[in-house]
Amino acid sequence: MNAPDPDVILVRYGELALKGGNRVDFERQLANNIRIALESVAPAKVERHWGRMFVFPERRTEVALARLREVFGITSLSPTRRAELDVEAIGKVAEQVLDEALAERTAPGPVSFRVRATRSEKRFALTSVELDRVIGGRLKERNERLTVDLEEPDIVVGLDVRAEGAFVFARRVEGPGGLPVGTLGRALCLISGGFDSPVSAYLSMKRGLSLAYVTYHSAPFIGESARKKVVDLVRVLSRFQPRHSRLWVVPFAASQIAIRDLEVAGYRTVLYRRMMQRIASRLAEREEAQALVTGECLGQVASQTLENLTCIQAAATLPVIRPLVSFDKEETIRLARRIGTFELSAVQEPDCCTLFMPTKPVIRGRPEFCEELESRLNVEQLVEAALASAELVSIPPEG
């Protein structure tokens, strides 16, 4: 027979506690993000207390726990049972919590444990140390398998004694950390179907940015499956921020044909990316975004030398954030596997950057030469045409 769901989820956070006078704003945003994340699971009440939050889902607590593992700002979570502020009541709940933890350990032999109490409710009769001893002694007497280990126990029974009650737990589930999405503003992420830009988006959200997205599609040269791949990637990433995600799909073939016809093949990729920066900067105004986010990594491909990145960024009118600038590819791929974008990114699909690809791309581009080449184009007309045909897709979170 399965044990009933725990009563409440204890939420811990790290960096938020260091925000001084702004701490309350960060906590409020985290509480709001938690409520939104759980809308598809079960209605939940969120209570903010000093250094902690308590989440009370109406049902499906274990499912809610799994969902909260994807909410930035949370460092760890514990499914918790609440007891009255009475030593006997706390002891009974601690027995139940420990029994559940022991049931998960099927290997024979002794199991070490300890009780670790904290007490913010100073009117409670026992100190934290006294409560450790009383409850620990009670638990040890019940089960011959148990041994006490205060340094590296197999199981830690936590007691958090507050005015609202005593919260008892033995599991600690890791959260994603970081800052709550929305606390550091809004940015527009340039996303493709590769490994890098989805991981870059994830890391940007982890630092508190709310994201909208833009991708470039070169129909009829590139098929519809490339567009669908990006939509699917954004759907996966949407798990990590509240509400739907907004993706702009921008037709880009006309710009690429115009750049190709300049017949300076080595600069094509750099000029493509400069055009992308211009269009993204304009779309960022619509999104009220304060920065652009890219998946660029220093030295990974020819367009990502320091000189070429300088050429490309010069076309933007907003700061460009590059979370992966010092990553190697293996680091990026490991993170892609962890966040759930790897399988999609691994599907081989051509994208717009492969169109009219030069055989010998420039390594050390010069901004003044980029500007001279672009003076032969009607850049503003190309940008306006792309913006006029841009399609906005609203993408709900996966699942």
BALOBA-1460 file (C-alpha; in Angstrom, 3 decimals):
// residues 399
<rec num="1" residu="m" x="0.000" y="0.000" z="0.000"/>
<rec num="2" residu="n" x="1.454" y="3.350" z="-1.023"/>
<rec num="3" residu="a" x="1.989" y="6.008" z="1.618"/>
<rec num="4" residu="p" x="-0.213" y="9.079" z="1.320"/>
<rec num="5" residu="d" x="1.217" y="12.205" z="-0.259"/>
<rec num="6" residu="p" x="3.128" y="14.523" z="2.078"/>
<rec num="7" residu="d" x="1.252" y="17.563" z="3.343"/>
<rec num="8" residu="v" x="3.504" y="20.317" z="2.065"/>
<rec num="9" residu="i" x="6.638" y="20.986" z="0.012"/>
<rec num="10" residu="l" x="9.412" y="22.894" z="1.737"/>
<rec num="11" residu="v" x="11.230" y="25.170" z="-0.738"/>
<rec num="12" residu="r" x="14.753" y="26.447" z="-0.068"/>
<rec num="13" residu="y" x="16.511" y="29.168" z="-2.013"/>
<rec num="14" residu="g" x="20.079" y="30.434" z="-2.005"/>
<rec num="15" residu="e" x="21.038" y="33.632" z="-3.815"/>
<rec num="16" residu="l" x="17.737" y="35.338" z="-3.045"/>
<rec num="17" residu="a" x="18.750" y="35.588" z="0.590"/>
<rec num="18" residu="l" x="21.696" y="37.809" z="-0.427"/>
<rec num="19" residu="k" x="19.675" y="40.471" z="-2.224"/>
<rec num="20" residu="g" x="19.403" y="42.870" z="0.713"/>
<rec num="21" residu="g" x="16.680" y="45.456" z="0.281"/>
<rec num="22" residu="n" x="15.531" y="43.824" z="-2.982"/>
<rec num="23" residu="r" x="15.061" y="40.411" z="-1.401"/>
<rec num="24" residu="v" x="11.284" y="40.743" z="-1.039"/>
<rec num="25" residu="d" x="10.883" y="41.452" z="-4.774"/>
<rec num="26" residu="f" x="12.865" y="38.338" z="-5.656"/>
<rec num="27" residu="e" x="10.848" y="36.230" z="-3.215"/>
<rec num="28" residu="r" x="7.548" y="37.509" z="-4.564"/>
<rec num="29" residu="q" x="8.613" y="36.672" z="-8.117"/>
<rec num="30" residu="l" x="9.665" y="33.178" z="-7.078"/>
<rec num="31" residu="a" x="6.344" y="32.599" z="-5.289"/>
<rec num="32" residu="n" x="4.451" y="33.765" z="-8.376"/>
<rec num="33" residu="n" x="6.536" y="31.533" z="-10.671"/>
<rec num="34" residu="i" x="5.817" y="28.569" z="-8.393"/>
<rec num="35" residu="r" x="2.062" y="29.172" z="-8.562"/>
<rec num="36" residu="i" x="2.133" y="29.436" z="-12.357"/>
<rec num="37" residu="a" x="4.324" y="26.335" z="-12.734"/>
<rec num="38" residu="l" x="1.817" y="24.300" z="-10.725"/>
<rec num="39" residu="e" x="-1.291" y="25.472" z="-12.588"/>
<rec num="40" residu="s" x="-1.164" y="22.409" z="-14.844"/>
<rec num="41" residu="v" x="-0.594" y="20.074" z="-11.862"/>
<rec num="42" residu="a" x="-2.875" y="21.248" z="-9.064"/>
<rec num="43" residu="p" x="-3.871" y="24.557" z="-7.480"/>
<rec num="44" residu="a" x="-1.397" y="25.424" z="-4.759"/>
<rec num="45" residu="k" x="-1.046" y="27.897" z="-1.934"/>
<rec num="46" residu="v" x="2.422" y="29.392" z="-1.458"/>
<rec num="47" residu="e" x="3.459" y="30.848" z="1.884"/>
<rec num="48" residu="r" x="6.586" y="32.950" z="2.245"/>
<rec num="49" residu="h" x="8.532" y="32.741" z="5.492"/>
<rec num="50" residu="w" x="11.986" y="33.963" z="6.391"/>
<rec num="51" residu="g" x="14.479" y="31.928" z="4.375"/>
<rec num="52" residu="r" x="11.884" y="29.375" z="3.238"/>
<rec num="53" residu="m" x="8.690" y="28.926" z="1.290"/>
<rec num="54" residu="f" x="5.983" y="26.359" z="1.929"/>
<rec num="55" residu="v" x="3.900" y="25.072" z="-0.980"/>
<rec num="56" residu="f" x="0.546" y="23.429" z="-0.257"/>
<rec num="57" residu="p" x="-0.739" y="21.633" z="-3.399"/>
<rec num="58" residu="e" x="-4.365" y="20.542" z="-3.255"/>
<rec num="59" residu="r" x="-3.358" y="17.136" z="-4.631"/>
<rec num="60" residu="r" x="-0.618" y="15.262" z="-6.547"/>
<rec num="61" residu="t" x="2.157" y="16.483" z="-4.272"/>
<rec num="62" residu="e" x="4.798" y="14.193" z="-5.787"/>
<rec num="63" residu="v" x="3.960" y="15.428" z="-9.295"/>
<rec num="64" residu="a" x="4.141" y="19.004" z="-8.015"/>
<rec num="65" residu="l" x="7.548" y="18.236" z="-6.518"/>
<rec num="66" residu="a" x="8.854" y="17.079" z="-9.894"/>
<rec num="67" residu="r" x="7.493" y="20.201" z="-11.592"/>
<rec num="68" residu="l" x="9.157" y="22.505" z="-9.063"/>
<rec num="69" residu="r" x="12.549" y="21.005" z="-9.888"/>
<rec num="70" residu="e" x="12.325" y="23.102" z="-13.071"/>
<rec num="71" residu="v" x="11.669" y="26.456" z="-11.375"/>
<rec num="72" residu="f" x="14.741" y="28.671" z="-11.252"/>
<rec num="73" residu="g" x="15.552" y="30.205" z="-7.892"/>
<rec num="74" residu="i" x="14.897" y="26.967" z="-5.980"/>
<rec num="75" residu="t" x="18.021" y="25.293" z="-4.581"/>
<rec num="76" residu="s" x="16.331" y="22.292" z="-2.973"/>
<rec num="77" residu="l" x="12.942" y="20.858" z="-2.037"/>
<rec num="78" residu="s" x="11.679" y="18.505" z="0.631"/>
<rec num="79" residu="p" x="8.322" y="16.725" z="0.685"/>
<rec num="80" residu="t" x="7.280" y="17.433" z="4.248"/>
<rec num="81" residu="r" x="4.719" y="16.418" z="6.836"/>
<rec num="82" residu="r" x="3.398" y="18.889" z="9.350"/>
<rec num="83" residu="a" x="2.922" y="18.162" z="13.056"/>
<rec num="84" residu="e" x="1.424" y="20.156" z="15.903"/>
<rec num="85" residu="l" x="3.855" y="21.981" z="18.179"/>
<rec num="86" residu="d" x="3.955" y="19.144" z="20.658"/>
<rec num="87" residu="v" x="6.835" y="16.730" z="21.273"/>
<rec num="88" residu="e" x="4.602" y="13.652" z="21.121"/>
<rec num="89" residu="a" x="2.968" y="14.775" z="17.874"/>
<rec num="90" residu="i" x="6.360" y="15.563" z="16.336"/>
<rec num="91" residu="g" x="7.648" y="12.139" z="17.383"/>
<rec num="92" residu="k" x="4.777" y="10.304" z="15.710"/>
<rec num="93" residu="v" x="5.210" y="12.185" z="12.436"/>
<rec num="94" residu="a" x="8.985" y="11.649" z="12.569"/>
<rec num="95" residu="e" x="8.393" y="7.914" z="12.914"/>
<rec num="96" residu="q" x="6.191" y="7.944" z="9.820"/>
<rec num="97" residu="v" x="8.717" y="9.957" z="7.809"/>
<rec num="98" residu="l" x="11.590" y="7.701" z="8.843"/>
<rec num="99" residu="d" x="9.611" y="4.546" z="8.049"/>
<rec num="100" residu="e" x="8.975" y="5.878" z="4.522"/>
<rec num="101" residu="a" x="12.682" y="6.637" z="4.080"/>
<rec num="102" residu="l" x="13.665" y="3.162" z="5.319"/>
<rec num="103" residu="a" x="11.155" y="1.506" z="2.978"/>
<rec num="104" residu="e" x="13.128" y="2.904" z="0.036"/>
<rec num="105" residu="r" x="16.290" y="1.157" z="1.263"/>
<rec num="106" residu="t" x="15.868" y="-2.467" z="0.238"/>
<rec num="107" residu="a" x="19.475" y="-3.557" z="0.890"/>
<rec num="108" residu="p" x="19.895" y="-5.453" z="4.181"/>
<rec num="109" residu="g" x="22.116" y="-4.231" z="6.984"/>
<rec num="110" residu="p" x="22.295" y="-1.259" z="9.320"/>
<rec num="111" residu="v" x="21.234" y="2.234" z="8.300"/>
<rec num="112" residu="s" x="22.793" y="5.288" z="9.911"/>
<rec num="113" residu="f" x="20.675" y="8.313" z="10.715"/>
<rec num="114" residu="r" x="20.515" y="11.524" z="12.651"/>
<rec num="115" residu="v" x="17.925" y="14.148" z="13.553"/>
<rec num="116" residu="r" x="18.692" y="17.764" z="12.690"/>
<rec num="117" residu="a" x="16.292" y="20.320" z="14.159"/>
<rec num="118" residu="t" x="16.024" y="24.056" z="13.573"/>
<rec num="119" residu="r" x="13.787" y="26.216" z="15.710"/>
<rec num="120" residu="s" x="12.619" y="29.668" z="14.667"/>
<rec num="121" residu="e" x="9.702" y="29.416" z="17.113"/>
<rec num="122" residu="k" x="11.577" y="30.279" z="20.309"/>
<rec num="123" residu="r" x="8.524" y="29.721" z="22.498"/>
<rec num="124" residu="f" x="8.729" y="25.980" z="21.855"/>
<rec num="125" residu="a" x="9.657" y="24.130" z="25.060"/>
<rec num="126" residu="l" x="12.812" y="22.381" z="23.799"/>
<rec num="127" residu="t" x="15.914" y="23.822" z="22.176"/>
<rec num="128" residu="s" x="17.080" y="22.465" z="18.819"/>
<rec num="129" residu="v" x="19.733" y="20.297" z="20.488"/>
<rec num="130" residu="e" x="17.249" y="18.925" z="23.035"/>
<rec num="131" residu="l" x="14.755" y="18.125" z="20.274"/>
<rec num="132" residu="d" x="17.492" y="16.312" z="18.312"/>
<rec num="133" residu="r" x="18.171" y="14.077" z="21.290"/>
<rec num="134" residu="v" x="14.574" y="13.383" z="22.276"/>
<rec num="135" residu="i" x="13.308" y="12.540" z="18.784"/>
<rec num="136" residu="g" x="16.531" y="10.760" z="17.820"/>
<rec num="137" residu="g" x="16.345" y="8.529" z="20.877"/>
<rec num="138" residu="r" x="12.707" y="7.725" z="20.189"/>
<rec num="139" residu="l" x="13.415" y="6.743" z="16.586"/>
<rec num="140" residu="k" x="16.421" y="4.574" z="17.430"/>
<rec num="141" residu="e" x="14.461" y="2.560" z="19.985"/>
<rec num="142" residu="r" x="11.900" y="1.560" z="17.348"/>
<rec num="143" residu="n" x="14.211" y="-0.061" z="14.831"/>
<rec num="144" residu="e" x="17.214" y="-2.325" z="15.351"/>
<rec num="145" residu="r" x="18.624" y="-1.451" z="11.916"/>
<rec num="146" residu="l" x="19.331" y="2.129" z="12.960"/>
<rec num="147" residu="t" x="22.697" y="3.440" z="14.091"/>
<rec num="148" residu="v" x="23.485" y="7.034" z="14.951"/>
<rec num="149" residu="d" x="25.980" y="8.937" z="12.787"/>
<rec num="150" residu="l" x="26.197" y="12.686" z="13.272"/>
<rec num="151" residu="e" x="28.768" y="13.251" z="10.508"/>
<rec num="152" residu="e" x="27.731" y="11.317" z="7.385"/>
<rec num="153" residu="p" x="24.390" y="9.604" z="8.060"/>
<rec num="154" residu="d" x="22.460" y="7.686" z="5.416"/>
<rec num="155" residu="i" x="19.245" y="9.445" z="6.460"/>
<rec num="156" residu="v" x="18.773" y="12.886" z="7.961"/>
<rec num="157" residu="v" x="15.398" y="13.502" z="9.588"/>
<rec num="158" residu="g" x="14.891" y="17.255" z="9.452"/>
<rec num="159" residu="l" x="12.671" y="19.130" z="11.893"/>
<rec num="160" residu="d" x="11.799" y="22.749" z="11.135"/>
<rec num="161" residu="v" x="9.938" y="24.162" z="14.132"/>
<rec num="162" residu="r" x="8.016" y="27.307" z="13.295"/>
<rec num="163" residu="a" x="5.028" y="29.189" z="14.663"/>
<rec num="164" residu="e" x="2.849" y="27.485" z="12.017"/>
<rec num="165" residu="g" x="3.839" y="23.991" z="13.150"/>
<rec num="166" residu="a" x="6.688" y="21.510" z="13.025"/>
<rec num="167" residu="f" x="7.671" y="20.430" z="9.516"/>
<rec num="168" residu="v" x="9.290" y="17.001" z="9.314"/>
<rec num="169" residu="f" x="11.145" y="15.572" z="6.293"/>
<rec num="170" residu="a" x="13.819" y="13.066" z="5.288"/>
<rec num="171" residu="r" x="14.191" y="13.717" z="1.547"/>
<rec num="172" residu="r" x="16.021" y="16.607" z="-0.063"/>
<rec num="173" residu="v" x="15.541" y="17.007" z="-3.825"/>
<rec num="174" residu="e" x="17.940" y="19.228" z="-5.749"/>
<rec num="175" residu="g" x="16.498" y="22.263" z="-7.534"/>
<rec num="176" residu="p" x="17.996" y="24.143" z="-10.491"/>
<rec num="177" residu="g" x="19.281" y="27.107" z="-8.449"/>
<rec num="178" residu="g" x="19.806" y="30.480" z="-10.073"/>
<rec num="179" residu="l" x="17.404" y="33.415" z="-9.887"/>
<rec num="180" residu="p" x="13.647" y="33.510" z="-10.531"/>
<rec num="181" residu="v" x="12.778" y="34.152" z="-14.167"/>
<rec num="182" residu="g" x="11.621" y="37.734" z="-14.584"/>
<rec num="183" residu="t" x="13.734" y="39.310" z="-11.846"/>
<rec num="184" residu="l" x="16.493" y="40.563" z="-14.170"/>
<rec num="185" residu="g" x="14.401" y="41.799" z="-17.091"/>
<rec num="186" residu="r" x="13.594" y="40.496" z="-20.560"/>
<rec num="187" residu="a" x="15.766" y="39.472" z="-23.505"/>
<rec num="188" residu="l" x="15.308" y="38.153" z="-27.038"/>
<rec num="189" residu="c" x="17.167" y="34.914" z="-27.797"/>
<rec num="190" residu="l" x="18.338" y="34.112" z="-31.326"/>
<rec num="191" residu="i" x="17.648" y="30.382" z="-31.530"/>
<rec num="192" residu="s" x="18.402" y="27.756" z="-34.175"/>
<rec num="193" residu="g" x="18.093" y="23.985" z="-34.238"/>
<rec num="194" residu="g" x="21.624" y="23.330" z="-32.990"/>
<rec num="195" residu="f" x="22.921" y="22.444" z="-29.540"/>
<rec num="196" residu="d" x="24.242" y="25.831" z="-28.502"/>
<rec num="197" residu="s" x="21.419" y="28.363" z="-28.592"/>
<rec num="198" residu="p" x="18.885" y="26.265" z="-26.581"/>
<rec num="199" residu="v" x="21.489" y="25.740" z="-23.848"/>
<rec num="200" residu="s" x="22.298" y="29.444" z="-23.950"/>
<rec num="201" residu="a" x="18.589" y="30.199" z="-23.497"/>
<rec num="202" residu="y" x="18.433" y="27.879" z="-20.482"/>
<rec num="203" residu="l" x="21.419" y="29.555" z="-18.823"/>
<rec num="204" residu="s" x="19.946" y="33.013" z="-19.481"/>
<rec num="205" residu="m" x="16.680" y="32.067" z="-17.792"/>
<rec num="206" residu="k" x="18.680" y="30.633" z="-14.895"/>
<rec num="207" residu="r" x="20.111" y="34.119" z="-14.335"/>
<rec num="208" residu="g" x="16.637" y="35.622" z="-14.035"/>
<rec num="209" residu="l" x="15.932" y="36.682" z="-17.623"/>
<rec num="210" residu="s" x="12.518" y="36.221" z="-19.177"/>
<rec num="211" residu="l" x="12.962" y="35.230" z="-22.838"/>
<rec num="212" residu="a" x="11.239" y="35.663" z="-26.150"/>
<rec num="213" residu="y" x="12.783" y="33.970" z="-29.183"/>
<rec num="214" residu="v" x="13.558" y="34.657" z="-32.829"/>
<rec num="215" residu="t" x="14.562" y="32.157" z="-35.486"/>
<rec num="216" residu="y" x="15.346" y="32.666" z="-39.182"/>
<rec num="217" residu="h" x="13.864" y="30.453" z="-41.877"/>
<rec num="218" residu="s" x="15.022" y="30.372" z="-45.488"/>
<rec num="219" residu="a" x="12.053" y="28.968" z="-47.364"/>
<rec num="220" residu="p" x="11.874" y="27.652" z="-50.030"/>
<rec num="221" residu="f" x="15.527" y="26.584" z="-49.777"/>
<rec num="222" residu="i" x="15.032" y="25.123" z="-46.277"/>
<rec num="223" residu="g" x="12.079" y="22.841" z="-45.530"/>
<rec num="224" residu="e" x="9.288" y="23.176" z="-42.974"/>
<rec num="225" residu="s" x="10.832" y="20.482" z="-40.760"/>
<rec num="226" residu="a" x="13.621" y="22.907" z="-39.757"/>
<rec num="227" residu="r" x="11.024" y="25.401" z="-38.530"/>
<rec num="228" residu="k" x="9.139" y="22.693" z="-36.613"/>
<rec num="229" residu="k" x="12.369" y="21.597" z="-34.932"/>
<rec num="230" residu="v" x="12.888" y="25.074" z="-33.481"/>
<rec num="231" residu="v" x="9.260" y="25.262" z="-32.322"/>
<rec num="232" residu="d" x="9.749" y="21.930" z="-30.528"/>
<rec num="233" residu="l" x="12.943" y="23.162" z="-28.883"/>
<rec num="234" residu="v" x="11.214" y="26.293" z="-27.595"/>
<rec num="235" residu="r" x="8.405" y="24.112" z="-26.240"/>
<rec num="236" residu="v" x="10.948" y="22.151" z="-24.181"/>
<rec num="237" residu="l" x="12.566" y="25.380" z="-22.952"/>
<rec num="238" residu="s" x="9.158" y="26.787" z="-22.027"/>
<rec num="239" residu="r" x="9.115" y="24.506" z="-18.982"/>
<rec num="240" residu="f" x="11.617" y="26.829" z="-17.360"/>
<rec num="241" residu="q" x="9.676" y="30.091" z="-17.473"/>
<rec num="242" residu="p" x="6.103" y="31.089" z="-16.626"/>
<rec num="243" residu="r" x="3.313" y="31.047" z="-19.215"/>
<rec num="244" residu="h" x="3.690" y="30.635" z="-22.965"/>
<rec num="245" residu="s" x="6.877" y="31.487" z="-24.861"/>
<rec num="246" residu="r" x="6.821" y="33.790" z="-27.883"/>
<rec num="247" residu="l" x="8.769" y="32.777" z="-30.983"/>
<rec num="248" residu="w" x="9.240" y="35.039" z="-33.985"/>
<rec num="249" residu="v" x="9.840" y="33.136" z="-37.244"/>
<rec num="250" residu="v" x="11.519" y="35.522" z="-39.693"/>
<rec num="251" residu="p" x="11.836" y="34.815" z="-43.446"/>
<rec num="252" residu="f" x="15.487" y="35.255" z="-44.324"/>
<rec num="253" residu="a" x="16.021" y="33.982" z="-47.867"/>
<rec num="254" residu="a" x="15.746" y="37.426" z="-49.496"/>
<rec num="255" residu="s" x="18.516" y="38.811" z="-47.297"/>
<rec num="256" residu="q" x="20.717" y="35.808" z="-48.022"/>
<rec num="257" residu="i" x="20.216" y="36.054" z="-51.776"/>
<rec num="258" residu="a" x="21.120" y="39.749" z="-51.684"/>
<rec num="259" residu="i" x="24.271" y="38.999" z="-49.662"/>
<rec num="260" residu="r" x="25.185" y="36.100" z="-51.954"/>
<rec num="261" residu="d" x="24.925" y="38.360" z="-54.982"/>
<rec num="262" residu="l" x="27.634" y="40.642" z="-53.571"/>
<rec num="263" residu="e" x="30.038" y="37.880" z="-54.670"/>
<rec num="264" residu="v" x="32.351" y="38.271" z="-51.677"/>
<rec num="265" residu="a" x="31.864" y="34.724" z="-50.457"/>
<rec num="266" residu="g" x="34.202" y="34.789" z="-47.463"/>
<rec num="267" residu="y" x="32.111" y="37.424" z="-45.689"/>
<rec num="268" residu="r" x="28.715" y="35.812" z="-46.263"/>
<rec num="269" residu="t" x="28.266" y="34.217" z="-42.832"/>
<rec num="270" residu="v" x="29.385" y="37.364" z="-41.009"/>
<rec num="271" residu="l" x="26.998" y="39.474" z="-43.100"/>
<rec num="272" residu="y" x="24.156" y="37.008" z="-42.490"/>
<rec num="273" residu="r" x="24.685" y="37.327" z="-38.762"/>
<rec num="274" residu="r" x="24.915" y="41.106" z="-38.902"/>
<rec num="275" residu="m" x="21.550" y="41.154" z="-40.640"/>
<rec num="276" residu="m" x="20.133" y="38.817" z="-37.996"/>
<rec num="277" residu="q" x="21.343" y="41.184" z="-35.270"/>
<rec num="278" residu="r" x="19.623" y="44.137" z="-36.941"/>
<rec num="279" residu="i" x="16.314" y="42.314" z="-37.296"/>
<rec num="280" residu="a" x="16.518" y="40.929" z="-33.759"/>
<rec num="281" residu="s" x="17.225" y="44.398" z="-32.364"/>
<rec num="282" residu="r" x="14.049" y="45.698" z="-33.983"/>
<rec num="283" residu="l" x="11.974" y="42.736" z="-32.756"/>
<rec num="284" residu="a" x="13.375" y="43.269" z="-29.270"/>
<rec num="285" residu="e" x="11.656" y="46.662" z="-29.249"/>
<rec num="286" residu="r" x="8.303" y="44.916" z="-29.809"/>
<rec num="287" residu="e" x="9.098" y="42.512" z="-26.966"/>
<rec num="288" residu="e" x="10.296" y="45.281" z="-24.633"/>
<rec num="289" residu="a" x="13.548" y="43.332" z="-24.365"/>
<rec num="290" residu="q" x="16.704" y="44.940" z="-23.051"/>
<rec num="291" residu="a" x="19.284" y="42.586" z="-24.562"/>
<rec num="292" residu="l" x="19.900" y="39.891" z="-27.160"/>
<rec num="293" residu="v" x="21.036" y="36.360" z="-26.263"/>
<rec num="294" residu="t" x="23.023" y="34.145" z="-28.641"/>
<rec num="295" residu="g" x="24.643" y="30.712" z="-28.498"/>
<rec num="296" residu="e" x="28.004" y="31.981" z="-29.749"/>
<rec num="297" residu="c" x="31.147" y="30.448" z="-28.275"/>
<rec num="298" residu="l" x="34.558" y="31.995" z="-28.764"/>
<rec num="299" residu="g" x="36.547" y="30.172" z="-31.442"/>
<rec num="300" residu="q" x="34.073" y="27.344" z="-32.035"/>
<rec num="301" residu="v" x="33.494" y="28.136" z="-35.728"/>
<rec num="302" residu="a" x="34.959" y="30.619" z="-38.186"/>
<rec num="303" residu="s" x="32.316" y="33.269" z="-37.527"/>
<rec num="304" residu="q" x="33.120" y="33.204" z="-33.797"/>
<rec num="305" residu="t" x="36.632" y="34.577" z="-33.750"/>
<rec num="306" residu="l" x="37.053" y="37.716" z="-31.679"/>
<rec num="307" residu="e" x="37.284" y="39.840" z="-34.825"/>
<rec num="308" residu="n" x="34.158" y="38.337" z="-36.388"/>
<rec num="309" residu="l" x="32.164" y="38.582" z="-33.169"/>
<rec num="310" residu="t" x="33.123" y="42.261" z="-33.065"/>
<rec num="311" residu="c" x="31.875" y="42.716" z="-36.630"/>
<rec num="312" residu="i" x="28.602" y="40.932" z="-35.854"/>
<rec num="313" residu="q" x="27.855" y="42.699" z="-32.579"/>
<rec num="314" residu="a" x="28.429" y="46.105" z="-34.191"/>
<rec num="315" residu="a" x="25.157" y="45.662" z="-36.104"/>
<rec num="316" residu="a" x="23.098" y="45.246" z="-32.913"/>
<rec num="317" residu="t" x="21.577" y="48.171" z="-31.057"/>
<rec num="318" residu="l" x="21.315" y="46.252" z="-27.756"/>
<rec num="319" residu="p" x="23.819" y="44.449" z="-25.532"/>
<rec num="320" residu="v" x="24.550" y="40.888" z="-26.708"/>
<rec num="321" residu="i" x="24.759" y="38.225" z="-23.982"/>
<rec num="322" residu="r" x="26.726" y="35.049" z="-24.776"/>
<rec num="323" residu="p" x="26.361" y="32.572" z="-21.882"/>
<rec num="324" residu="l" x="28.422" y="29.921" z="-23.723"/>
<rec num="325" residu="v" x="31.346" y="32.153" z="-24.659"/>
<rec num="326" residu="s" x="33.882" y="30.027" z="-22.716"/>
<rec num="327" residu="f" x="32.196" y="26.597" z="-23.012"/>
<rec num="328" residu="d" x="33.644" y="23.754" z="-25.018"/>
<rec num="329" residu="k" x="31.282" y="21.595" z="-27.061"/>
<rec num="330" residu="e" x="31.261" y="18.688" z="-24.625"/>
<rec num="331" residu="e" x="30.151" y="20.952" z="-21.782"/>
<rec num="332" residu="t" x="27.312" y="22.260" z="-23.922"/>
<rec num="333" residu="i" x="26.216" y="18.775" z="-24.970"/>
<rec num="334" residu="r" x="26.225" y="17.511" z="-21.373"/>
<rec num="335" residu="l" x="23.947" y="20.354" z="-20.361"/>
<rec num="336" residu="a" x="21.723" y="19.799" z="-23.417"/>
<rec num="337" residu="r" x="21.221" y="16.196" z="-22.297"/>
<rec num="338" residu="r" x="20.327" y="17.310" z="-18.790"/>
<rec num="339" residu="i" x="17.740" y="19.900" z="-19.810"/>
<rec num="340" residu="g" x="16.084" y="17.758" z="-22.478"/>
<rec num="341" residu="t" x="17.098" y="19.500" z="-25.703"/>
<rec num="342" residu="f" x="19.806" y="17.075" z="-26.849"/>
<rec num="343" residu="e" x="17.601" y="14.586" z="-28.732"/>
<rec num="344" residu="l" x="15.909" y="17.324" z="-30.749"/>
<rec num="345" residu="s" x="19.135" y="19.197" z="-31.493"/>
<rec num="346" residu="a" x="20.820" y="15.963" z="-32.605"/>
<rec num="347" residu="v" x="18.328" y="15.532" z="-35.462"/>
<rec num="348" residu="q" x="20.121" y="16.586" z="-38.635"/>
<rec num="349" residu="e" x="18.261" y="19.420" z="-40.348"/>
<rec num="350" residu="p" x="19.742" y="22.120" z="-42.584"/>
<rec num="351" residu="d" x="19.229" y="25.666" z="-41.329"/>
<rec num="352" residu="c" x="19.598" y="29.071" z="-42.895"/>
<rec num="353" residu="c" x="23.280" y="29.401" z="-41.963"/>
<rec num="354" residu="t" x="24.148" y="26.489" z="-44.255"/>
<rec num="355" residu="l" x="22.619" y="28.258" z="-47.269"/>
<rec num="356" residu="f" x="25.198" y="29.474" z="-49.833"/>
<rec num="357" residu="m" x="27.932" y="28.548" z="-47.348"/>
<rec num="358" residu="p" x="31.403" y="29.803" z="-48.416"/>
<rec num="359" residu="t" x="34.162" y="27.225" z="-48.802"/>
<rec num="360" residu="k" x="36.672" y="29.586" z="-47.182"/>
<rec num="361" residu="p" x="35.017" y="31.913" z="-44.657"/>
<rec num="362" residu="v" x="36.839" y="34.973" z="-43.409"/>
<rec num="363" residu="i" x="38.547" y="34.459" z="-40.041"/>
<rec num="364" residu="r" x="39.438" y="38.034" z="-39.133"/>
<rec num="365" residu="g" x="36.668" y="40.210" z="-40.502"/>
<rec num="366" residu="r" x="36.921" y="43.992" z="-40.511"/>
<rec num="367" residu="p" x="33.897" y="46.117" z="-39.500"/>
<rec num="368" residu="e" x="34.716" y="48.840" z="-42.020"/>
<rec num="369" residu="f" x="34.748" y="46.300" z="-44.868"/>
<rec num="370" residu="c" x="31.411" y="44.868" z="-43.672"/>
<rec num="371" residu="e" x="29.963" y="48.382" z="-43.814"/>
<rec num="372" residu="e" x="31.417" y="48.953" z="-47.272"/>
<rec num="373" residu="l" x="29.832" y="45.731" z="-48.552"/>
<rec num="374" residu="e" x="26.484" y="46.581" z="-46.960"/>
<rec num="375" residu="s" x="26.517" y="49.996" z="-48.592"/>
<rec num="376" residu="r" x="25.869" y="48.105" z="-51.851"/>
<rec num="377" residu="l" x="22.637" y="46.701" z="-50.381"/>
<rec num="378" residu="n" x="19.362" y="48.320" z="-49.421"/>
<rec num="379" residu="v" x="19.750" y="47.101" z="-45.849"/>
<rec num="380" residu="e" x="16.775" y="48.974" z="-44.404"/>
<rec num="381" residu="q" x="14.443" y="47.646" z="-47.090"/>
<rec num="382" residu="l" x="15.582" y="44.070" z="-46.422"/>
<rec num="383" residu="v" x="15.067" y="44.519" z="-42.675"/>
<rec num="384" residu="e" x="11.612" y="46.059" z="-43.112"/>
<rec num="385" residu="a" x="10.526" y="43.304" z="-45.490"/>
<rec num="386" residu="a" x="11.675" y="40.616" z="-43.063"/>
<rec num="387" residu="l" x="9.879" y="42.296" z="-40.154"/>
<rec num="388" residu="a" x="6.683" y="42.727" z="-42.164"/>
<rec num="389" residu="s" x="6.562" y="38.984" z="-42.891"/>
<rec num="390" residu="a" x="7.650" y="37.760" z="-39.454"/>
<rec num="391" residu="e" x="5.266" y="35.248" z="-37.883"/>
<rec num="392" residu="l" x="4.645" y="35.162" z="-34.136"/>
<rec num="393" residu="v" x="4.068" y="31.721" z="-32.598"/>
<rec num="394" residu="s" x="2.863" y="31.318" z="-29.007"/>
<rec num="395" residu="i" x="4.210" y="28.081" z="-27.528"/>
<rec num="396" residu="p" x="2.902" y="26.535" z="-24.280"/>
<rec num="397" residu="p" x="5.209" y="24.578" z="-21.974"/>
<rec num="398" residu="e" x="5.905" y="20.957" z="-22.880"/>
<rec num="399" residu="g" x="3.509" y="18.613" z="-21.134"/>
